[in-house]
Structure formats: structure tokens, C-alpha cells
């Protein structure tokens, strides 16, 4: 059978665009449908605008610390509208870049909603197109619990388009999105409270990292309330919100922001017209080659619920394009040693196993930790400390995990991820000469274990 396209991609986020571009570069006839915004969550309502807001929030610290270096700046004033307008301009620029990347690669772009109507067929704007392969890369969507008054709360999508900075904000959640936005609102001057139903945020991260960040955020004056959750939200006559907690306490706010999870975006996708199956969490079930239970349909990225990170979706998109159209270059995605950053204030950077994971896997471990006040702060009153930690296999000397809380943690851990990927040992770290004076050199100067 002759198809209109070799590959039809639904979703122009990071993974979908990568798969489409490279498939077209390999000679395939490719189309992409996107009904919202080019670049997906990351570019529009995710990591890119979020980090721009983190940069904005960080200036408050820079202004405060500048006096120690002889700068007298006077009173600083922040304007939310300017930040959001400049953010929007940058996102629009990136949307254009994504459009050019696709079109210049020879990809047919349909800026409309695509619905699957059969194993090899999609419908867009009333038109039907056939494809040998269909790739679902529709990403995820914020999910707000349906408690009474949930319609008064916002998620991450809306947070990027608030008309003004709320004076009082309740951030609900304990994952990285909640922690990051709590830092953003707090840093920009809002009276911010972070509520989490568990004992401590960032479940799954190294225990030392979680505790250290809690200590640093406490120093900064962020109100964190653990083992706390909202039972209902009521809107007052003046527009303010009243959140009643499950323990009976009442908190007042101007904004209630939920970051309690994301669901796969499968709305009106037409999966009922196929044999595609979902897993027990509602994500699309795929095999190791991203093939669904409908052989002609593939899926990748957040919609399959594996590692929900932009660089992972990019790697998955490349793997799909190569397997389908350049098999001699195909290699599977390695999900081990994926570096991760959390753009909290201060930042977290991590790669490899946490201490808890290493022990659970049966490793006999040696732990190296260092906590110190960065050189930049020695001329200021700021008492923030940086944490660096190495998890080492006692038998092989191999470094199993590397963790940091402090300025530019993500930038530093990226380089260390290469070393861990290559199988570096603690001796390799010890034999590496440090760059002085930097915080990063601490990773190659830790000599005394703190525990074994």
C-alpha cells in the first residue's frame, strides 16, 4: 500500500520534533501535527520559561550580596509584567525556531489537532492522511486534585501567564516543580508557603540532598509545612482564597498553585480506534523500541511515563528515527546515569544512584560529603552552604552517584555525568587536578569518608 507519509508525528514537543527532523533527514516523508504550541511543554510552559523566572528570582540575592563587594545599588524594585513580557518574547522567538527547524528539514507541518482514526490513518481539520507509522508524542498535562473549590487553583500552565505577582501564594506539592516554583515566588517577593502531604519533599532524591535543601530554604525564610494537605478551597468576596487544610487549619492566599502530578495528554487522540493499550497508571504501553500494542503506532516522551525529562525525549526521538529509517546507526537509549537538575534556589544537580538506592541495590558503599560556604559569600552576611556528595562502591571503588546542592549545580554535574558514564572510580576523581579557586574542585579533593 502507498501511504501519504512514512511517519506522521502527533505532537511538536522535544521528542516529536527530534524524531520528525531526523527521519526527514534520513529520507523519510514526514508530517507533524501540533494543536497548541511548537516546542511542547519544555519551551512554552516548562523548563525554559521556568528557568527564566528562576534567573529573575535569583537577582534578589545578587542585589543583597552586592554591598559586600562595594556596590551600593539603592532600593531595588521588581516588575512582574516586564519579566513576563520579556519571557513571552523569548518563547515566541523559540516557537519560530522550531517552526523553521521542521519546515527546513522538509517536514510537512499541520498546526491543528490530529486524531487517530485507524492504525495507519489520522484526521486533521477534516482531512485524512495515511502513514506507514504514527508516532504519538503529545506529552503530559498538569493534574489538579478534584477537591471542593479546585477550580480556584492553578497549575504550572497558568502560572507563566499570571497578570501580576500574587502577594500570598500557597504552593502544593513535593516534587521538583513545586520546589522550583516555591523558590520563584518567594524570591520575587511573594509571601510563599509550600505545603506537602509527606514528611519531606523530593522523594526519590538522595536523603542528604533533601535535608540540606530544606535547611537552606529555611534559612531563606520560606515557609514549608510538611504532612499538610488542602481539603477545600473557597473564594472570598474580595477575590482572595481561603484554603482549609485537612487538619482544620485555614490559610489565606491570593493564589493556590498545584504541582501534584501530571497525566499523559491523550484527550481526543482517538486511541479507541486502535489496539493501543495503556499501563496501570494511564500511560501508553510501549516495548523497548517504543512500539505500542498496535504495531504501526509508536509513542515516546512524557506520554509513556518513563523518565519525564526533555533530553530523554530527545534521545528517544533520535532512537525512533534511526530504528525506522537508518537502522545501521540505531542504538537503544541508555536510561542509566541520566543527570538531572532541580532549579530550586539553591540548585540541585545529581547523577547516578542516591545513597539509599545504592544500599537497596546491595552495594557496600563508602560516602564522601562536603559542606562549605562558597567563596563568593565570604564577603557577605549570607550563611548559605553548598553540599557535595559522592556515593562510592566499597569493593570496586566505582563512583555510583554524585550529588550537589549549590550555585550552578546543574552546570557542574553535567561534566561529572560524563565521568560516571565512563565508569570513573574514586581514585580517578582523586587523581584529577582541581580548578582553583572554584566550588567544583571540591569534588576531586574529598579524601575522608563520612560513613561506610
C-alpha positions in Angstrom: 0.0 0.0 0.0 1.2 3.5 -0.8 1.0 5.9 2.2 0.8 9.7 2.2 3.7 9.7 4.7 6.3 7.3 6.1 5.9 8.8 9.5 3.2 11.0 11.0 4.1 12.6 14.3 1.4 13.9 16.7 3.0 16.5 18.9 5.7 19.0 18.2 7.5 18.9 21.5 11.1 18.0 22.0 10.8 14.3 21.2 8.4 14.6 18.3 10.4 17.4 16.6 13.6 15.4 17.0 12.1 12.3 15.6 10.5 14.2 12.7 13.6 16.2 11.7 16.0 13.3 11.7 13.5 11.0 10.0 13.1 13.5 7.2 16.9 13.9 7.1 17.2 10.2 6.6 14.9 10.5 3.5 11.5 9.7 5.0 8.4 11.6 4.1 7.2 13.1 7.4 4.4 15.2 8.8 3.9 16.7 12.2 0.7 17.9 13.8 0.6 20.4 16.7 -2.5 21.9 18.1 -1.0 24.1 20.8 2.5 25.4 20.6 5.7 24.4 18.8 8.3 23.2 21.2 5.9 21.5 23.6 5.8 21.8 27.3 9.6 22.5 27.8 9.7 25.5 25.5 6.4 27.0 26.4 5.2 26.1 29.9 8.1 24.1 31.3 11.8 24.2 31.7 12.7 27.2 29.5 10.3 29.8 30.9 10.7 28.3 34.4 14.4 28.8 34.3 14.0 32.4 33.1 11.8 33.0 36.1 14.4 31.4 38.4 17.0 33.7 37.0 14.7 36.6 37.8 14.1 35.4 41.3 17.9 35.0 41.9 18.6 38.7 41.3 17.2 39.5 44.8 20.1 37.6 46.3 22.6 39.2 44.0 21.4 42.7 44.9 21.6 41.8 48.6 25.1 40.4 48.4 26.5 43.2 46.2 27.1 45.5 49.1 29.8 43.2 50.4 31.7 43.8 47.2 31.4 47.6 47.4 28.3 48.1 45.3 25.6 50.5 46.6 22.6 49.9 44.3 19.9 51.7 46.3 16.4 50.3 46.6 15.6 47.5 44.1 12.2 47.3 42.5 10.7 44.3 40.7 8.1 44.5 37.9 6.4 41.2 37.2 4.8 42.4 34.0 8.2 43.2 32.5 9.6 39.8 33.3 6.5 38.0 31.8 6.5 40.2 28.7 10.2 39.6 28.1 9.7 35.9 28.7 6.9 35.8 26.2 9.0 37.5 23.6 11.7 34.9 24.0 9.3 32.0 23.8 7.8 33.4 20.6 11.3 33.5 19.2 11.8 29.9 20.1 8.5 28.9 18.6 9.7 30.4 15.3 13.0 28.5 15.5 11.1 25.2 16.0 8.9 26.0 13.0 12.0 26.7 10.9 13.7 23.5 12.0 10.7 21.4 10.9 10.0 23.2 7.6 13.6 23.5 6.6 14.0 19.8 7.2 11.3 19.1 4.7 8.7 18.2 7.2 5.0 18.9 6.4 3.6 20.9 9.4 0.0 20.8 10.3 -0.8 23.3 13.0 -4.0 21.7 14.1 -5.3 18.8 16.3 -4.7 15.4 14.9 -6.9 12.4 15.8 -6.0 8.8 15.0 -8.8 7.1 13.1 -7.1 3.8 12.3 -3.7 2.0 12.7 -2.4 3.9 9.7 -4.6 7.0 9.4 -5.1 10.4 11.1 -7.6 13.1 10.6 -6.6 16.8 10.7 -9.1 19.6 10.0 -11.5 17.2 8.3 -8.7 15.8 6.1 -7.5 12.3 6.3 -3.8 11.2 5.9 -2.3 7.8 5.8 1.0 6.9 7.3 3.1 3.7 7.5 4.0 4.7 11.1 2.3 7.0 13.5 4.3 8.5 16.4 2.5 9.8 19.5 4.5 12.5 21.3 1.7 14.5 22.9 3.4 14.9 26.3 1.7 15.5 29.7 -0.6 17.9 31.4 -0.8 19.2 34.9 -3.4 17.5 37.1 -5.1 19.2 40.0 -7.0 17.0 42.5 -10.8 17.5 42.3 -11.3 18.7 45.8 -14.1 21.2 46.5 -13.0 24.6 45.0 -10.3 23.1 42.8 -11.5 25.4 40.0 -10.0 28.3 42.0 -6.5 26.8 41.9 -3.9 27.0 39.1 -1.3 24.6 37.7 2.1 25.3 36.1 0.5 26.2 32.7 -1.3 29.2 34.2 1.5 30.3 36.4 3.5 31.5 33.5 0.8 33.9 32.4 -0.4 35.5 35.7 -1.2 39.2 35.1 0.5 40.2 38.3 2.6 38.6 41.1 0.4 37.3 43.8 1.1 38.8 47.3 0.4 35.5 49.0 0.9 32.1 47.4 0.3 28.5 48.5 2.3 26.0 46.5 1.0 22.4 46.9 3.3 19.5 46.1 6.6 17.9 47.0 8.2 17.3 43.6 10.7 19.4 41.7 8.1 21.6 40.1 6.6 22.6 43.4 10.0 23.2 45.0 11.1 25.3 42.0 8.0 27.5 41.9 8.1 28.0 45.6 11.6 29.4 45.2 10.5 31.6 42.3 7.5 33.1 44.1 9.5 33.5 47.3 12.5 35.0 45.6 10.4 37.5 43.7 8.8 38.8 46.9 5.6 36.9 47.4 4.7 35.6 50.8 5.0 31.9 49.9 4.1 28.7 51.7 5.0 25.2 50.4 2.5 22.5 51.5 3.4 18.8 51.1 1.4 15.8 52.4 4.6 13.8 53.0 7.4 14.1 55.6 9.9 15.7 53.3 9.9 16.9 49.7 11.7 15.5 46.7 11.0 11.8 47.3 13.5 9.7 45.4 16.4 12.1 45.6 19.3 11.4 47.9 18.4 11.9 51.6 21.3 14.3 52.2 20.2 16.4 49.3 16.6 16.6 50.6 17.6 17.5 54.1 20.3 20.1 53.0 17.9 21.9 50.7 15.3 22.0 53.5 17.9 23.6 55.8 18.9 26.2 53.1 15.3 27.1 52.3 14.5 27.5 56.0 17.5 30.0 56.2 15.9 32.0 53.4 12.6 32.3 55.2 10.5 30.0 53.0 7.5 28.6 55.0 7.4 24.9 54.5 4.7 22.8 56.0 5.0 19.1 55.7 2.3 16.4 56.5 -0.1 19.1 55.3 -2.8 19.0 52.6 -5.7 21.1 51.4 -9.3 19.7 51.9 -11.1 22.5 50.2 -10.7 26.0 48.7 -13.2 28.8 49.0 -13.1 32.1 47.1 -13.9 35.2 49.2 -15.9 38.2 48.1 -12.8 40.3 47.7 -11.3 37.7 45.4 -8.9 36.2 47.9 -8.8 32.4 48.6 -9.3 30.5 51.8 -7.7 27.1 51.9 -9.0 24.7 54.6 -6.4 22.1 55.5 -7.3 18.5 56.4 -6.2 19.2 59.9 -8.7 22.0 60.2 -6.4 25.0 59.9 -7.2 27.8 57.4 -4.7 29.6 55.3 -5.4 32.7 53.3 -3.9 33.3 49.9 -4.2 35.2 46.6 -3.1 32.2 44.6 -3.1 28.4 45.2 -0.7 26.7 42.9 -0.8 22.9 42.5 2.2 20.8 41.4 1.0 17.4 42.4 1.5 15.4 39.3 1.0 15.3 35.5 -1.1 13.0 33.4 -0.5 11.8 29.8 -2.2 14.1 27.3 -4.5 11.6 25.4 -7.6 13.8 25.1 -9.5 13.2 21.8 -6.5 11.4 20.4 -8.6 8.5 19.0 -6.8 5.6 20.7 -10.2 3.8 20.9 -9.8 3.4 17.1 -6.7 1.3 17.6 -5.4 -1.6 19.7 -3.1 0.8 21.7 -3.1 -0.2 25.4 -2.4 1.8 28.5 -0.5 0.7 31.6 -1.9 0.7 35.1 -1.0 4.4 35.5 -2.7 5.5 32.3 0.4 6.0 30.2 0.8 4.4 26.8 2.3 1.0 27.0 5.4 0.5 24.7 8.2 -2.0 24.3 11.9 -1.3 24.3 11.6 0.1 20.7 8.7 2.5 21.6 6.3 0.4 19.7 2.7 0.2 21.2 0.5 -2.8 21.2 -0.7 -1.5 17.8 2.5 -2.4 15.7 2.2 0.7 13.4 1.9 3.2 16.2 4.8 4.3 18.4 5.0 6.6 21.4 7.7 8.4 23.3 8.4 11.1 25.9 6.2 12.0 28.8 3.2 10.2 27.3 4.9 6.8 28.1 5.7 7.8 31.6 9.3 6.6 31.8 11.9 9.3 32.5 10.0 12.5 32.0 12.9 14.8 31.0 13.4 16.8 27.8 16.8 15.3 27.0 15.4 11.8 27.4 12.6 12.6 25.0 15.2 13.9 22.5 17.2 10.7 22.8 14.0 8.6 22.4 13.1 10.6 19.3 16.5 10.0 17.8 16.3 6.3 18.6 12.9 6.0 16.8 14.1 7.9 13.7 17.2 5.8 13.4 15.5 2.4 14.0 12.9 3.2 11.4 14.9 4.9 8.7 18.6 4.5 9.5 18.9 1.1 11.3 22.7 0.9 10.8 23.0 3.9 13.2 20.4 2.7 15.7 21.4 2.2 19.3 18.9 2.0 22.2 18.6 4.7 24.8 20.5 4.1 28.0 18.4 5.1 31.0 21.3 4.7 33.4 23.3 7.6 34.7 20.9 10.3 33.5 21.9 13.6 35.0 19.2 15.8 36.5 19.0 19.4 37.8 16.4 20.9 40.0 16.3 24.7 39.6 15.5 25.4 43.2 17.3 28.2 45.0 19.9 26.9 45.6 20.1 24.5 42.7 20.4 20.7 42.8 22.5 18.7 40.4 22.5 14.9 40.6 23.6 11.9 38.5 23.7 8.2 39.3 22.4 6.4 42.4 21.4 8.0 45.7 22.9 6.6 48.9 19.6 4.9 49.6 19.3 3.4 46.1 22.9 2.1 46.2 22.3 0.3 49.5 18.9 -1.1 48.3 20.7 -2.5 45.3 23.1 -4.4 47.5 26.2 -2.2 47.2 28.5 -1.9 50.0 29.1 1.9 49.9 31.6 4.5 51.1 30.1 8.0 51.4 32.1 11.2 50.9 30.4 14.5 51.8 31.5 18.1 52.0 29.5 21.1 53.2 31.1 24.6 52.9 30.4 28.2 52.4 31.2 29.2 48.8 33.9 31.8 48.3 31.5 34.3 46.7 29.7 34.6 50.0 32.7 35.2 52.3 32.4 39.0 51.8 28.6 38.9 52.6 26.4 38.1 55.5 24.8 35.2 53.7 25.3 31.9 55.5 24.3 29.6 52.7 26.3 26.4 52.4 26.9 24.1 49.4 26.6 20.3 49.7 28.7 17.9 47.6 28.4 14.2 47.9 29.9 11.1 46.3 28.5 7.5 46.7 31.2 5.0 46.1 31.2 1.2 45.8 33.5 0.0 48.5 34.6 -3.1 46.6 35.2 -1.7 43.1 35.9 2.0 44.0 33.5 2.9 41.3 31.6 6.2 41.8 27.9 5.2 41.8 26.4 8.6 42.4 27.3 12.3 42.5 25.1 14.9 44.2 25.3 18.6 44.7 23.2 21.4 46.2 24.5 24.9 45.5 25.0 27.6 42.8 25.3 26.2 39.3 24.9 22.6 40.4 23.4 21.6 37.1 26.3 23.1 35.2 28.9 21.3 37.3 27.1 17.9 37.4 26.8 17.8 33.6 30.6 17.3 33.3 30.7 14.8 36.1 28.0 12.8 34.4 30.4 12.0 31.6 32.9 10.7 34.1 30.3 8.5 35.8 29.0 7.3 32.4 32.6 6.3 31.6 32.9 4.3 34.8 35.1 6.6 36.8 36.4 5.4 40.1 37.1 7.4 43.3 40.8 7.2 42.5 40.1 8.8 39.1 38.4 11.7 41.0 41.3 11.9 43.4 43.9 11.9 40.6 42.2 14.7 38.8 43.7 18.2 39.4 41.1 20.7 40.5 40.3 24.1 39.0 41.2 26.6 41.7 39.5 28.6 43.2 36.2 27.0 42.4 33.5 25.2 44.2 33.7 22.4 41.7 37.2 21.4 42.8 35.7 20.0 46.0 34.5 17.0 44.0 38.2 16.0 43.4 39.5 16.9 46.9 37.2 14.9 49.2 39.5 12.4 50.9 37.9 11.3 54.2 34.7 9.2 54.1 31.9 10.3 56.4 30.4 6.8 56.5 30.7 3.3 55.1 
